[in-house]
Amino acid sequence: MGAAGVPSEDPVDGDGPREPVPRADAPEPGLPAGSPTEGVQHPAPDGSDDTDGSRAATPTVTPDEPVADGSAVVSESPAGGGLDRALRLVAVVGLLYAFLAGVYLLSSGISGLGSGFADALLDRVEHPLAGLAVGMLFTVLVQSSSVSTAAVVALVGTGVVPLSVAVPMVMGTNLGTTVTSTLAALGNIGDKPAFRRGFAAATMHDMFNLLAVAILFPLELATGVLQRAATGLTTVLPGGGEVSQPGPSPIRTAIRAPANLAADLVERLGVQGAWAGVLLLLLGLLVIFAALASITGQMRAAVGGNVEQTLNRSLSRGGGMLALAVGAGATISVQSSTIVTAMLVPMVASGILLLPNAFPITLGANVGTTVTGLLASLAVDLPEGLTIALVHSLFNVTAILLIYPAKGIRQLPLRGAELLADVAAERPSIVGAYVVGLFLVLPALVVLLAG
């Protein structure tokens, strides 16, 4: 945060960079947006100029650096007092809604591009490595890890896909679900510091999932520990029933409404198939770019000062356990980990939420998204359906237990995301290569070679 006050510990546990935290009544340099003295530039405590406000926004991602147009990142002061801040909060809510609607449009477009091809993927896999790649590619194409996991559960529950292949598939679903957030981070590409923070927020999920697969995939191949544990749980848990889908989510329904209207309009224009997917994808990107162009500045002005400090301190309590619970609960409520993780992009980009505090929220979202698979398993005939749903849950929980508690290991996804964000901020063209290479080319090659 700012320059005054006492040094605070890392938002999660004290490891990593430290920064001074201003007292609420201290009119010192680097105060968060919304404070009485914001907009006034002061020298940093080390004698350097902190003209872009990035030092106050986050210590781990953004070095001191002006915005792309050369102007300093200086938050506006709410001249209208409480009323002005209330209006800004209303604007933030509206822009967040537009952003999430754009995310859903983007997902619908990608899903439209892969319709037909995605369905043919799952029933052609025999090798575990191909299963991992197919799970990833299928999730990218349908743009929902919940849908892809439910599909795998159904295939296993009907005996089409064996458990030995389905286990790597559900690991792959975790890898494929993060592509939308990565693309959404492009909305801040005109503001280098905000883009760096937002892109790190999007890709830390990739880094965690890649690390989890790197640890647990070979372990599972060697020992079958997840499959054996899930099989044991299946024998003691009740099965059967009629429930296969969770109840409707009002939030998700509201976010889907504009996308459904856009899809109907495209259909009325006579555009179908892959071209309809392209139009929805481009429209989604346009809405995301338009929303993010304003949302980060509005967030800085509307949510700052004590609110920002309280948010980060609250989420860091209990070693991040509260943030984990928030991520899981929010994902279960809206039935979409994509919505939850995409929400973090503008919050971190604006500096309202620190990257280490956003990290456990994404991990909680990983756990929350497994609920759909567990519900889907209640409607299949064979007990293997419940087993593979439990494998998905055990995979995510085990990954958290192996990676998150250990300080050195926990920092690996964050450092990897920060490094990639630094490179992407200097060379934005690398984002396209990263997305296409990791989410499409690599899994497609694995399927061709190992399938």
N, C-alpha and C positions, 0 to 999 in steps of 0.2 A: 504494500500500500504506500503510504506517504513516508515522510522523512522523520516525523516526530514520534514520540512514544517509545515504548520498550520493544525490544526484538521479540517477535513471536516465533513459535515453533512451526515447522512444516504443517500444512493443513491436515495432513493425515497422521504423521507420527513423529515428525521432527527430523527425518532424514532428508537430505537434499537441500536446495538453497533456502536461505532464510531471508526475511525482509522485515523492516520496521513497520509497526502498525500504529497509525495515528490515534490519539485520544479523541473522543468525540468533540471536545471543546478546544482542540489545539489547531489554530489556523496556520498549519504548516504546509510546506510544499508537497505536491503529489496527492492532495486530498481527493477522495473519490468524487464522482459526479454528484452534484446536488448539494455540496457543502458550501458554506458561506463564502469561502475564498477561492472557489474553483474558477478556472479561467485565468488566474494570475500565475505567471510562470516564476518559479524560484529556482535557484541553483540547487542541485542535488547535494546530499551531504558529503559526497566524495569530491565535490568541486566541479563535476561535469554538469552539463545542461540536460535536464530531463524535459525536453521540449515537446515530446510526442505523447506523454502521458502513459506510455507503455509500461514504464517501470511500476506505476501505480496499478496498472491493470493486472499484470501477472508476472511473477518473477522468473518463471521457469521456461517461458516460451518466447517472449518478445524482448529482444535487445533494444537499446535506445535507438530510435530510428524515426524519421519523419514519414508522413503519409506519402503515397506515390506522387501526389501533386505538389509536394514540397511544403505544405502547410503543417502546422503542429496539430496533434490530436488534443484538443482542448474542449472539455465538456461545457455545454451551455448552462448558465445559471437559471434556475426557474424563477423568472422575474415575477410571475403571478403567485408565488407562494404555494400554498396547499392546493388551490384550485388548478394552477398550472401543472403541478405534479400529477394531480388526479386525471387531468386531460391527457397528459403524456402516458399515463398508465393505460387509459382506455385505448390510446393509439397503439401502444405496445401489444395489447391483447388482440386488437384487430389485425395488426401486422403479423403476429404469431399465427393467427388463424389462416391468413393468406399464405404464409410460409408453409404451414402444414398441408393446406389444400394443394399447394404447388408440389410438395413432396409426394402426395398421393397421386397427383396427375403424372408425375415423373415415373412413379412405380407402375401405374396403369399402362403408360407408354412402353416401358421395358417389358412388362408382362405381355402386352400385345405383340411385340416383336418376336417373343419366344413361344407364342401359343402353337400348339401342335407338336413342335419339335421337343418341347419340354416333356410332354406326356410320353414320348417314345424313348426317353432316356432311361427311365427307372427300370424297365423290364429287360434291359440288355446288358446287365452288369454281372460279372462273375468274380472278378478279382477285387480284393479289399481296397487296393490303392485306387482302382477305377471307381469303386463305390464312394470313396472320399471325394474324388473329383466330380462325380455325378451329383452328389448331394450339394456341393458348392454351386455347380453350374445350374442345376435345377432351381435352386433358391434364387439365384440371380435372375433367372428368366421369369419365375412366377412372382418375384419380389415379396416373398413372405416366408420366413422360416417356419411360422406356424402352419401354413398350408403345406409346405414341403414335408415337414415332420409328420403331419396328419396323413399325407399320401404314403409315406414310408410305413407308418403304422398300419394303414389299411392293406398295403401289399404284403407285409409280414403276417398280418392277422388272417389273410386269406391263403397263405402258403405260397405266394408268387415269388417272394424274395426271401432267401434264408437269413437267419440272424447274423451269421458271420459276415455277410456283405452289408446288411442293414446297419450294423453298428458304425462302420466308417461313414456310411451315408449321413447319419444324424450328426456326426462330427462336422461333415462338410456343410451342413445347413447353417451352422454357426458362422462359417467363413463367408458364405454368400450373402448374408443378410445385411452387411454393412455398406454395400456399394452405394445405396441411395444417400446416406449421410455424407459420404465422400464427395459425391457430385453436388450435394446441396452446399457444401463449403465453398464452392466456386462463386457463390453469390457475393462474397466479399473480396473478390480478386482485385478490385480497384483500390482497396485500402490494405496496403501490405502488412502492417502490424495486426489488423483485425483478421486478415486472411490467414496469417501464420497461426494465430491462436485458434481460429475456427477449424483450420485443416488439421491441426494437431488433435483437437477434440474429436474430429471425425475418424482419424486414422488410429488413435490409441485403441479403439475397439478392434480394428484389424490386427494390430500388433499383439494384443492379448490373445485373440482367437488363434493366431498363427503359433504363438508360444504354447498355448494349451494343446493344440494338435501335435506340435513337435514333441511334447512330453508324453502325451497319453496315447497317441496313435501307435507308436512302436511298442509301448508298454502293453497295450491291448493285444497287439498281434502276438507278442511273446507269451503273455500270461492269460489273456481272456478275462482279466479281473472284473471289468465292468459288466460283461455279459453274464459271468457267473454270479456276481452280486445281484444283478437285476433279476436273474432267474430265481435266485433264492427268495427275493422279495415277492416275486409273483406267486410263489406257493403259499405265502401267508396273507396276501392281500386279497380282498374280495374282487371278483370280476363280473362281467356281464352287465346288462342294463341297457337302457334306451338312449342315454345322453351321449351325443357325439359332437355337439357344438356348444360353446358357452353362450350365455344370454347376450342380447344386443347391447352394444356400448353407445350411449348417446353422443359421446365425444367423437367416436370414430364415425358414427352415422353423419354427424354434422360436417366432419372433414371430408367425407366421401361425396357429399351433396354436389359441390361445384364440379368435381371430377365426373360424376355421373351425368350432369347437365352437358359438360363439354363432350363427353363420349356420345351422348345422344345427338348433339349438334353435328359432330363429325360424321356420324352414321347417316343423318339426314342429308348431308352434303354428298353422299354416295361414296365416301372414302372408307375402305374396308381393309382388313388384313394388316400386313406390315406397315402400309402407308398410314393407316389410322394410328398405329403405335408410334410412328415417327412424329406425327402431328401432336399427339398427346404429350410425348416426351419433350418436344420443343416448347410447347405451351407451358408445361410444368417448369422447365428451366427458366422461361421468361418470368413467370410468377415468382419463383424463388429469388431470382436476381432483383426484381422490383421490390420485393418485401425486405430482403436483406440490405438493400441500399439505404433504407431508412431506419430499420429496426435497431441496429447497433447504436446509432446516435441517440435514438429515443430511449433506449435502455440505459445508456450512460447518464442521461439527464434525469430520468424518472426513478431509477433504482440506484442509489449510491449511498455514500456516507455510512451511517450506522446500519442501514438495511443490508448493504453489501457485506459489511463485516459480520453482522449477525447471521446471515445466510451461510457464509463459509464456515464460521465457527460452529454453527449448529450441525452442519453436515459432517464436520470432522470429528464430532463427538464419538466416543467409543471406538476409536480407530477406524472410523468410516462405516460402522455398522448401521447407523441411521441412514446414510446415503444408500447403502445396499438395500435396505428395506424400502426406501423411497423408490428406487429403480424397479424392484420386483413388484411392489404394490401398484405403481403407475402402469406398468406393462400389463399386469393382469386386468386392470380397470379398463384400459383402452384397447386391449387385445392386440397390441402391436409394439414390438420392441423398436421398430423403425421410427415410429412417432416419438417415442421417448428419447432415443439416442439423437434423432434429428433436432429435437428441441434444445439439446445441449450445445449445438453448433453456434447459434446466435448468442446464447448466454455466455459462453466462453469467449467468443469473438469480441463481444462488447466489454469484456473484463469483469462482468458481474459475478461470474462463477469461475473460480480458479481450477485449472486443469486437474490437479491432484484430487480435488473434491468432486469433480465430474466423473472421474475414473470409476469409483465404486458404484455410481449410479448405473453405468453401462454394464457392470458385472451383475447387478441386481436385475437388470433388464434381461440378461442371458438366462437367469433362473426363471423369471416370470413368464417368459415365452414358452416354456416347456409345459405349461398348464393345458394348452390346447391339445397337445399330443396325448397327455394323460386322459383327458376327457374323450378324445377320439378312440382311445383303446378300449373304452367301456362298451363300444358298439360293435366290435369285431368278434368273430367266432372263436379264433384260436387264442390261447393264453400268450403266445409269442407277441401278439400286438401290444399287450400291457408291458411285456418284457422290454421291447424296444423303446417304448415311451419312457420307461424307468431308466434305461441306458442314457437317454438324452438328459434327463434330470441329473443322474449321477455324474455324467461327464462334466456338466457345467458346475455343479457343486464341488466336485473333486478338483477341477481346475482352479477354482477360487481358493480352496483350502491349500493347494500346493504353491500357488503363485502369490496371493495377496498378503498373507501374514509375514512372509520373509521380506525384509526391507530391500535387500539387494535385488531379489528377483522381481519384486513389485515395480521397481523403477525401470526395468527393462522395456516394457511396453511404452511407458511415458517418454523415456529417452529416445526410443526408436521413432515415436510419433513426432517428437520435437525436431529430431534430425531431418526427417522427411519433410516436415513443414518448413524448415529453414531452406532446404533445397528448392521446394516448390514455390516459396515466396520469391526466390531469385530467378527461378526458371519455371514459370507457370505451365509451360508446355509439357513438363514431366508428369503433370496430373493425368493427362489423357493416356500417356504411355503406362502409368501405374494402374489406372482403372482397367484399361483394355488388357494389359498383360497379366495382371493378377487374377482378375475376375472372369476373363473369357478365354484368352489364349492358353494360359497355363493349364486350367482344368480340361480344356478341349484336347490339348496334346496328350495329357495323361489318359484320358478316356480312349483316344485313338491307339495309344501305345500299349496300355495295360488292359483295355477292355476286350 
